[in-house]
């Protein structure tokens, strides 16, 4: 480019004078006033310049321009030697001689050796010669006055003089002028090309590499077109120069250089020199363009690579989201096969992207080998990322295929185990009362065949396989629990079958003379309800899989054999250790994620130098955007995690950690959850799309935006109770009390957090909502108000009901134009627990239940939006009112359950006690839509009124499937309440605020918590 610029500067100096030179050349052509530079030289080698005889006068500026132009025609070494000037003024005046001497003295650009003057020959001029003699003497150059051309030949040989001054040198002035004009036109074209080339080179030098494919391709196309245009100008100019060279050279007439006249030889040399210069310029431009075109081409390839990389990155993210969302393993063999086929079709489609990614990675490696170091530095991480994404997706697809294959095998084994267990139950219960040695031998054979068939079951090996355990972690905890329960049941059936076989073997070995031994068939224990006491074998088959814990103590037994059914302690301990390991590992991951938020988001956000990069509504509001993350990190890192690590595998110590830190949990997560709606509103309005937070995410290496990581504390606090429930299923008996206490604490913590969250959204309540206790249920329903005596229903009103331990709140849902709290609830009515009355069903509709205040005459028929909500409300109302009555004391008269009935729970309990009924278990949580308990304390039918258990024994005898989460901070009820909430998570209808926070995040954000 610099060479092209210098060439352009050199040509531009002549460009301004070209037009004027052309004009003077044409003028001189007609008037013969141009000094002829014929190329002749003297014996000493000095060039000869002849001024022809002409009466036309040139101005000083015109003379200087013409002489300067003539002196540029010969080679440079001739100019430095000096000129011999011949002036022919024979037909002119002495005044013209004086003027010419003045011009030569003041404007001739080169050295002059001598001037030969052919003096004027006119009669008058001869007379005036004496007066002008002084001009030759005063001239700055040596002047020789010649009287005639003959005298001139004495000084200069005739071969150096043209024929007009008496020489023999042939000189065609018209031809010379035409050649010079053609040469000047060629110079003018070269100057235009040089100007275009300079501007184009400057444009190429200033071209910046674009960041997208379209712009790069467009720039390359435009500049290629401009380059082609300049190349075409070069070709045209060279073609014209070659044509001019052939015309001047006359190769067909004068093939040898020696045959050319000096003037023609000079012109040929000038043309050749210009052609060589054009060719060198073209070669330099081609070299520069090749480098620039390669640079643009590589940039285009890089941008196409980056665009393909971004598309593949998005596709891989979608594939991973799909795999995270579709984690279902099926509830049977058919469903598992359908899921496997669906996954196979999807995997075939996903593998196409994997192949494209690997091909793109190979392309990136080729680009790295051809690119410079700067561009290679950006390509290498992307190639590594492509390989990582391809391997990750391939691994995820393979794992999903293995999981589905495992699920199919697992369900097939479960079906086979179910059939085998049913066959075992039938075989164990089908023994006749009178057993002889012969029939015992037959039964022994059948039992041997049954036990042999049981050996073919592979469920034990499946559950003990390390690969299976790793894959089960990718499915659900319920699946592993189900496998453990089925394995336990199979083990129980095998042990009972072995015991029965031993008894039959003894009977078969006795002599016939001995009296027959009567074998008593296994006696079934009474079920907890009259309906279950008559359960069919099919019902028992289902219970083998889904109610194993409740039936291990109720399984068939042999009268003559002492059989104890219990869960293998080694397997329980292994599963409990696995749950503890998962708790500690996820806690460590949680601490690392909190630390990354502090390091890569909070600290840069609070740095003063970054304040200009942050939107003004967010400045100095770190406590709102991020909440109390620092306090959470300090607590989990220095206290909770440290306690977990010190506890090691001790279940009791782990549970003590939760109980001891319960208040600290509440102090830290209560403000965080309350701040979350406002933080979410600010994030949606200002954080999303902000370049500062995108840079923070890039530095942190987070695959998901900030909102997903701000959601983790809410997700973490809700996960503890799930892990504790799983730990409760598999812990040792001596640690069960501590696990129940820890679970009760965490469930109560969630209830208090939910209650506190709702307090933010309930307005118009005159008192303190915290005095009502934890929130238990909430739902939207239609309310029909009526007078107790008239029972005429008013028009339905849509209300939102909240059930606390202290009462029921009637609220109306409202909306407001506030981003962080668009919905709130306006308080309408409160019925305290102390005066709360209800009926399980309403006479107006079986889908409704009634609720009222005992101190008022108005009642309300409540119609939930679905039947399950009604069942939950009836169950919870029975429980809350029962606990309230229990606290008032057993010696105090209780309020009737229905304002239309006067029978109380206490009287019912006393009547049952007087009738001598034996109580084996109780459950006050399972109540049908008509208000009756589905599980009662004896096998005989009882009153439809609910029975409130009055002893701790009844509380402990509740079914594991009880979904109670009625928890209070009291330590004396930890065990009883945790026992009723082991198998189920928190009631979803009672925890909408935390769920609302979790569900407010997008699906991609939720992946960060998986």
Secondary structure, DSSP 8 states (H G I E B T S, - for coil): -HHHHHHHHHHHHHHHHHHHHHHHHHHHHHHT-S-B----B-TT--EEEEE--------HHHHHHHHHHHHHHS-HHHHHH-EEEEEE-TTS-HHHHHHHHHHHHHH--S-EEEEEEE---SHHHHHTTTTTHHHHHS-SS-EEEESSHHHHHHHS-GGGSBGGGT--B---HHHHHHHHHHHHHHHHHHHHHHHHHHHHHHHHHH----SSHHHHHHHHHHHHHHHHHHHHHHHHHHHHHHHHHHHHH-TTT--SGGGS-HHHHHHHHHHHHHHHHHHHHHHHHHHHHHHHHHHHHHHHHHHHHHHHHHHHHHHHHHHHHHHHH-----SSHHHHHHHHHHHHHHHHHHHHHHHHHHHHHHHHHHHHHHS-HHHHHHHHHHHHHHHHHHHHHHHHHHHHHHHHHHHHHHHHHHHHHHHHHHHHHHHHH---SEE-HHHHHHHHHHHHHHHHHHHT--HHHHHH-HHHHHHHTTS-HHHHHHHHHHHHHHHHHHHHHHHHHHHHHHHHHS-TTS--EE---------SSTTGGG--HHHHHHHHHH-HHHHTTTS---TTS-------HHHHHHHHHHHHHHHHHHHHHHHHHHHHHIIIIIHHHH-GGGGGGS-GGGTT-HHHHTTTHHHHHHHIIIIIHHHHHHHTT-HHHHHHHHHHTHHHHHHHHHHHHHHHHHHHHHIIIIITT-HHHHHHHHHHT-SS-HHHHHTHHHHHHHHHHHHHHHHHHHS-GGGHHHHHHHHHHHHHHHHHHHHHHHHTTEE--SS-GGGG-SEEEEEEEEEEEEETTT------EEEEEEEETTEEEEEEEEE-S-TT--EEEEEEEEEEGGGEEEESSBTTBTT-EEEEETTSSEEEEEEESSHHHHHHHHHHHHHHHHHHHHHH-TTS----SSTT----HHHHHHHHHHTT-------SS-B-TTS-BSS-SSSS---SS-----SHHHHHTS-TT-------S-GGGHHHHHHTTSSS---GGG-HHHHHHHHTS-HHHHGGG-
